[in-house]
Amino acid sequence: MSSATADSVPLRRRLASWVNRVRGREDPNQRAARQHRSFDAMSGILAWMLSHAGERLQPAGRPRGRALEIGTGQFMAHAAALYVCGYDRVLTIDRYRQVVPSLVRASLETPVLARRLLSPHVDHDNYVARLRRLETTQYDLGRLAETGVEYRAPAEASALLADDERFDLVFSYTVLEHVPPSEIPGLLASSSRLLAPGGVALHLIDLEDHRDPRADPFAFLSPIGTWSDEACGERGNRVRRSRWRRYFQEATSLNWTFPYAPVRHDAPLPARLATEFQGLEETDLRTSALLAMAVAPRAD
Ligand SMILES: C[S@@+](CC[C@H](N)C(=O)[O-])C[C@H]1O[C@@H](n2cnc3c(N)ncnc32)[C@H](O)[C@@H]1O
């Protein structure tokens, strides 16, 4: 993905969306905004991820400080949910300018479950007040920034180090698997240095082949030849669990835990594996997601 220009990805998406409209087909992004990228669905994921941090976060009802999301995507649902959960400042950055305001509105249109799902992290009155505040912006990026939810793209985590701002939460969801391996140590090192003392890092990495994750989640482990940056963007970078653990441990000075690392047995591994995966344990190959968590030391 990093070989594309900052504008080329949205342009391709806009073109595909226009072709779908002309052909009378439902735009898959609109469908995603109402289904797995809806505010409801993303609130469920956020609540689950935050629950792993437990008491390391400020309790519900207390100001939670500043959150940084790396990899906004098109829908901004996690940035909105972080704000609703009590982060007064949410900076959400993306390497590519991908946000589509109509998709943001579609994702946030009719939340039904979010107030229940987020209830461990925000009391009901605050949930309603904060969501209303977001609604009054009509999800216009300029007006959102006035509430504290700032979208910055194209932007890189490393560029934020030049500012003094540090974050109580550094968060990403299904982003790191798209980063080309040569760039992973740099991104992990910078994003960890952006944590405030006592700040929490939470990253969910999807380790499945994004081409057909339901039926063939490990297809990309077969010998395919050079795995380009574009393939990392489209299907994932193929990095397996043991390698991720080493990246986290070696690129940062934090003590990482991995409280969620499911192993899938319902789908086949390729008959032949690419050389770099030969010799890895089967559970390593079959791990289909990884939640990485660390807490920055508090200043003495
Ligand atoms: C699969 S999307 C997920 C977006 C969002 N987190 C969501 O779940 O809807 C991955 C996003 O990460 C962004 N991304 C990839 N590498 C990045 C990097 N090094 N820094 C910031 N964003 C990055 C991509 O541009 C893309 O928007």
The ligand as an ORCA input file, in Angstrom:
! r2SCAN-3c Opt
* xyz 0 1
  C      -8.212     -2.169      7.000
  S      -8.172     -0.460      7.245
  C      -8.830     -0.357      8.882
  C      -9.341      1.001      9.168
  C     -10.080      1.159     10.499
  N      -9.218      0.899     11.612
  C     -11.291      0.283     10.516
  O     -11.264     -0.748     11.203
  O     -12.261      0.586      9.813
  C      -6.452     -0.112      7.475
  C      -6.166      1.386      7.522
  O      -4.838      1.602      8.019
  C      -4.237      2.628      7.270
  N      -2.782      2.502      7.406
  C      -1.988      1.541      6.882
  N      -0.707      1.758      7.250
  C      -0.695      2.858      8.042
  C       0.314      3.569      8.737
  N       1.590      3.190      8.690
  N      -0.027      4.659      9.454
  C      -1.336      5.059      9.514
  N      -2.337      4.422      8.871
  C      -2.024      3.330      8.146
  C      -4.788      2.414      5.884
  O      -4.642      3.557      5.064
  C      -6.233      2.057      6.166
  O      -7.051      3.190      6.269
*
